[in-house]
Amino acid sequence: MRSASATTPVTADRQFSIRLPDGTTCEGPVVDLRGVDTDARLSPAVLDTAIAAGCPTPADVPRVHAPVPGPVHTHVSPLTPEVSLDRRAALAAVAVARGIETEYDGEIRATCRALRESQPEVGAAELREARRRAAEAGAETERLRERVATIRGRVEALRDAGDGPALGAAEQSLSEATRELSEAATERVAADQRLSLLEARARDARDERDARFELEDRLGNLERAAREVQVETVEPEFRDARRQFASQISAVSAANPAADSDLPDALAVAHIAPVAAPVVVTAGAAEVLGGPEPAFDRLEIPVIVR
């Protein structure tokens, strides 16, 4: 197990430490775990997860003290001879990590702000419930209105007949029915007002939805245009670095199939990006660069070789 070589320039921003499940602690910028016994807890995927997780972690998994991985990290770690790379997405991530601005950034921020401020649509279920309540309130009001009319007619008839005892009971029933009608009418007004409000919001929401679709389309176009500029900005440097890595791979091992894979691309991306968190490099990928220390020297990023 090795740390940085004596000839490797060590800078503070490239230093990191890793505590292994057995309690051993190693420090970088280069940590070589090729000599550690095979352990599923030290697989490249687990190590990469530990780098992203940071601290604290359970005692039985690696714990990495290092800067938080940036936007490029997921594109280049782990580095393996079989790595698959979305070149344009990776180069856009490099540009973001380097703080490269474009002429579209202001419009992108304004469009995102407009999308956040757009009103949410009225839910179909909410509108259906409002219509149901308005219909029920209307039906109940009409039922009570008919009942009041019927009782009022009975009261008038009993008054004309001079039937005092029956008239008193009928007037009491009329008073109760009138009170119930007043309450139902109030509820109907409230239900109708809420329904009108929701229907107006639904009409506005349809217009808002169309405007939102336009904003989303605009944002997509702006982001694509910005990404194009970002990629074009870093692509010349990437191509130079890729040629150098492909040449280095071929020099270490003539006709190495890795030279025709995505590995040179991934190495070039890692090299030109401001990578502060350690990148996991498999033994096979390190070997095509000449070993752990040469891999660090050529990539100029902290590495964990496994």
C-alpha positions in Angstrom: 0.0 0.0 0.0 1.5 3.3 -1.1 0.8 7.0 -0.8 2.3 9.8 -2.9 5.7 9.1 -4.3 8.7 11.2 -3.1 8.9 12.9 -6.5 5.3 13.8 -6.7 4.5 17.4 -5.9 1.8 17.3 -3.2 -0.6 20.3 -2.8 -3.1 20.7 0.0 -6.1 20.7 -2.3 -5.1 17.2 -3.6 -4.6 15.6 -0.2 -7.3 13.2 1.1 -7.4 10.3 3.5 -9.4 7.1 3.5 -10.1 4.8 6.5 -10.5 1.2 5.4 -13.0 -1.2 7.1 -10.1 -2.9 9.0 -9.2 0.5 10.6 -6.2 1.2 8.4 -5.9 4.8 7.3 -4.2 5.8 4.0 -3.4 9.3 2.8 -3.2 10.7 -0.7 -3.0 12.3 -3.3 -2.3 8.7 -4.4 -3.7 5.7 -2.5 -2.8 2.3 -4.0 -5.1 -0.4 -2.8 -4.0 -3.1 -5.3 -2.2 -5.0 -2.5 -5.2 -5.2 -0.3 -7.0 -8.6 -0.2 -10.1 -8.8 -2.3 -12.9 -7.4 -0.3 -16.4 -6.5 -1.7 -16.3 -3.5 0.6 -13.4 -2.1 -1.4 -14.8 -2.6 -4.9 -14.5 0.4 -7.2 -18.2 1.1 -7.0 -18.2 1.0 -3.2 -15.1 3.3 -3.0 -16.8 5.7 -5.4 -19.9 5.7 -3.2 -17.8 6.4 -0.2 -16.2 9.4 -1.9 -19.6 10.8 -2.7 -21.0 10.1 0.8 -18.1 11.7 2.7 -18.3 11.4 6.5 -19.5 10.0 8.8 -20.1 6.4 7.5 -20.5 3.1 9.3 -17.4 1.4 10.5 -17.6 -1.5 8.1 -17.4 0.6 5.0 -14.6 2.9 3.7 -14.6 6.5 5.0 -13.1 9.2 2.8 -12.1 12.6 4.0 -12.0 14.7 0.9 -13.6 17.7 -0.9 -17.1 17.1 -2.1 -17.2 15.7 -5.7 -18.0 18.2 -8.4 -20.2 17.9 -11.5 -17.5 16.0 -13.5 -17.0 13.3 -10.9 -19.8 11.0 -12.1 -18.5 11.1 -15.6 -14.9 10.0 -14.8 -15.1 7.8 -11.7 -14.5 4.9 -11.6 -11.9 5.1 -14.5 -11.7 1.6 -16.1 -10.5 0.3 -19.5 -14.2 -0.3 -20.2 -15.5 3.1 -19.1 -18.4 4.5 -21.1 -18.5 8.3 -21.5 -21.1 10.7 -22.8 -18.5 13.1 -24.2 -20.7 16.2 -24.7 -22.3 15.9 -21.3 -18.9 15.4 -19.7 -17.5 18.4 -21.5 -20.5 20.5 -20.5 -19.8 19.4 -16.9 -16.2 20.5 -17.2 -17.3 23.9 -18.4 -19.7 24.2 -15.4 -17.0 23.1 -13.0 -14.6 25.7 -14.5 -17.3 28.5 -14.2 -17.4 29.2 -17.9 -20.3 31.6 -18.6 -22.3 32.0 -21.8 -24.4 34.7 -23.4 -27.5 32.6 -22.6 -27.0 32.4 -18.8 -29.0 35.5 -18.0 -32.0 34.4 -20.1 -31.8 30.9 -18.5 -32.0 32.4 -15.0 -34.9 34.6 -16.0 -36.8 31.7 -17.6 -36.2 29.5 -14.6 -37.5 32.3 -12.4 -40.6 32.7 -14.5 -41.3 28.9 -14.3 -41.0 29.0 -10.5 -43.4 31.9 -10.3 -46.0 30.3 -12.6 -49.3 29.4 -10.9 -50.1 25.7 -10.3 -53.0 24.3 -12.2 -56.4 23.7 -10.6 -56.7 19.9 -10.0 -59.4 18.1 -11.9 -60.5 16.4 -8.7 -60.7 19.7 -6.8 -62.9 21.2 -9.6 -65.1 18.1 -9.7 -65.6 18.3 -5.9 -66.5 22.0 -6.1 -69.1 21.3 -8.8 -70.6 18.4 -6.7 -70.9 20.6 -3.6 -72.5 23.4 -5.6 -75.0 21.1 -7.1 -75.9 19.5 -3.8 -76.2 22.9 -2.1 -78.5 24.1 -5.0 -80.6 21.0 -4.7 -81.0 21.3 -0.9 -81.9 25.0 -1.2 -84.7 24.2 -3.8 -86.0 21.3 -1.6 -86.2 23.6 1.5 -87.7 26.4 -0.5 -90.5 24.1 -1.6 -91.0 22.9 1.9 -91.2 26.5 3.2 -93.8 27.3 0.5 -95.8 24.2 1.5 -95.8 25.0 5.2 -96.6 28.7 4.6 -99.7 27.6 2.7 -100.7 25.4 5.6 -100.2 28.2 8.0 -102.4 30.5 6.0 -105.1 27.9 5.7 -105.1 27.2 9.4 -105.2 31.0 10.2 -108.2 31.4 7.9 -109.9 28.4 9.6 -109.1 29.8 13.1 -107.5 26.6 14.2 -105.4 28.0 17.0 -103.6 24.9 18.4 -102.7 23.5 14.9 -101.7 27.0 13.8 -99.1 27.3 16.5 -97.4 24.0 15.6 -97.5 25.0 11.9 -95.9 28.4 12.6 -93.2 26.7 14.6 -92.5 24.3 11.7 -92.4 27.3 9.3 -89.9 29.1 11.5 -87.6 26.1 11.6 -87.9 25.5 7.8 -87.2 29.1 7.1 -84.0 29.0 9.3 -82.9 25.8 7.5 -83.5 27.5 4.1 -81.5 30.6 5.1 -78.5 28.4 6.1 -78.8 26.3 2.9 -79.0 29.5 0.8 -75.9 30.8 2.5 -74.0 27.6 1.8 -75.2 27.6 -1.8 -73.8 31.1 -2.3 -70.5 30.0 -0.8 -70.4 26.9 -3.0 -71.3 28.8 -6.1 -68.6 31.4 -5.4 -66.0 28.8 -4.8 -67.0 27.0 -8.0 -66.8 30.3 -10.0 -63.4 31.0 -8.5 -62.0 27.6 -9.4 -63.5 27.7 -12.9 -61.9 31.1 -13.5 -58.6 29.8 -12.1 -59.0 26.8 -14.4 -59.4 29.1 -17.4 -56.4 31.1 -16.4 -54.5 27.9 -15.7 -55.1 26.7 -19.3 -53.6 30.0 -20.5 -50.8 29.6 -17.9 -50.2 26.0 -19.0 -49.7 27.1 -22.6 -47.4 29.9 -21.5 -45.5 27.4 -19.3 -45.1 25.0 -22.2 -43.6 27.9 -24.2 -41.3 28.7 -21.2 -40.2 25.1 -20.9 -39.5 24.9 -24.7 -37.5 28.2 -24.5 -35.6 26.9 -21.5 -34.7 23.7 -23.3 -33.5 25.6 -26.3 -31.5 28.0 -24.2 -29.8 25.2 -22.2 -28.9 23.4 -25.4 -27.5 26.6 -26.9 -25.5 27.2 -23.7 -24.3 23.6 -23.6 -23.1 24.0 -27.2 -21.0 27.1 -26.3 -19.7 25.3 -23.2 -18.6 22.3 -25.2 -17.0 24.4 -27.9 -15.1 26.3 -25.3 -13.4 23.3 -23.7 -13.3 21.0 -26.7 -9.9 22.1 -28.2 -8.2 21.5 -24.8 -10.0 18.2 -24.5 -8.9 17.0 -28.0 -5.2 17.9 -27.3 -5.4 16.0 -24.0 -7.1 13.0 -25.6 -4.4 12.7 -28.2 -1.7 12.7 -25.6 -3.5 10.1 -23.5 -4.1 7.9 -26.5 -0.4 8.1 -27.4 0.6 7.4 -23.8 -1.6 4.3 -23.7 -0.2 3.0 -27.0 3.4 3.7 -25.8 2.8 1.6 -22.6 1.3 -1.2 -24.4 1.4 -1.3 -28.2 -2.0 -1.8 -29.9 -3.7 -1.7 -26.5 -7.5 -1.9 -27.1 -8.0 0.8 -24.5 -6.7 3.3 -27.0 -9.8 2.8 -29.1 -12.2 2.8 -26.2 -13.7 5.7 -24.2 -10.8 5.6 -21.7 -8.7 8.2 -23.5 -11.8 10.5 -23.6 -12.4 9.9 -19.8 -8.8 10.5 -19.0 -8.8 13.7 -21.0 -11.9 15.0 -19.3 -10.5 14.2 -15.8 -7.3 16.0 -16.7 -8.8 19.2 -17.9 -11.4 19.5 -15.2 -10.9 21.0 -11.7 -11.2 17.7 -9.9 -10.6 18.0 -6.1 -12.2 14.8 -4.8 -10.3 11.6 -5.5 -11.2 9.5 -8.5 -11.2 5.7 -8.4 -8.9 4.2 -11.0 -8.9 0.5 -11.6 -5.6 -1.4 -11.7 -6.1 -1.9 -15.5 -6.6 1.8 -16.2 -3.6 2.7 -14.0 -1.4 0.2 -15.7 -2.0 1.7 -19.2 -0.7 5.0 -17.7 2.4 3.3 -16.2 1.1 2.8 -12.7 -0.5 4.7 -9.8 2.1 7.5 -9.5 2.4 8.1 -13.2 -1.4 8.1 -13.3 -1.4 10.9 -10.7 1.3 12.8 -12.5 -0.4 12.7 -15.8 -4.0 13.2 -14.6 -3.0 15.8 -12.0 -5.9 14.7 -9.8 -6.1 12.7 -6.6 -6.6 9.0 -7.2 -7.5 5.8 -5.4 -6.2 2.8 -7.4 -8.0 -0.4 -6.9 
